[in-house]
């Protein structure tokens, strides 16, 4: 039984004390970068609504699965953006997170080509523990029970954009660093306090014209808590005439990524496959991520492609 408890709370600790992800991972973060950085809300060339699903570590029992629906409205005349997201994140086995984000951003136009965007996001998250998802704990009434806790939070971000080509952003997530005191009840081994930690994201991307019909966009993303080692991600995608895109990426010590997508009129679709490179590759065939979206053009005569 003690061995079972150690296993259970090793998982809890991984999820809730930064030895693994507290926030959902999005390999196609350039489509929903407003989730990472609220300053990106409405900063593109159209208003957007989209549906996403990520199946992480396929074949691994209790692996994370994330379902989301969200988008934003671009209020060009007011220099603002508003948006949000509903999501469900099964972070693994007995743990899950359901939440809603409400975003606001203000776009300060420095001149014709330079914009400084500032964004704030309010979040309400429900963290849940379901002991029925854990086996071999029949003699532990506490571990077989369930618990839920609703926690508010805030996110803040800044983005500098030049000529709709260069984007450099920084963001801080989970600013309130809330304590999940309800889950402390299950910490019979005194593993540690279940507390959300502040996460920091730095992003950079640049669209370069190869010719009249082709663009290449290299990008980079750094995730950090300043507690554990930072995670670095980089890649590049090619956009063909704003109708097709394909790319490759790498997440340090985690995965190699392949992405493809198509844009048809105002609809777009993208798929991402993560080839797992960590020790989990022994048990998983990789991760899959799908995005479906629709863009509302402000100018019907101007085509809108991939951001």
Order of alpha helices (4+ residues) and beta strands (2+ residues): alpha-alpha-beta-beta-beta-beta-beta-alpha-beta-beta-beta-beta-beta-beta-beta-beta-beta
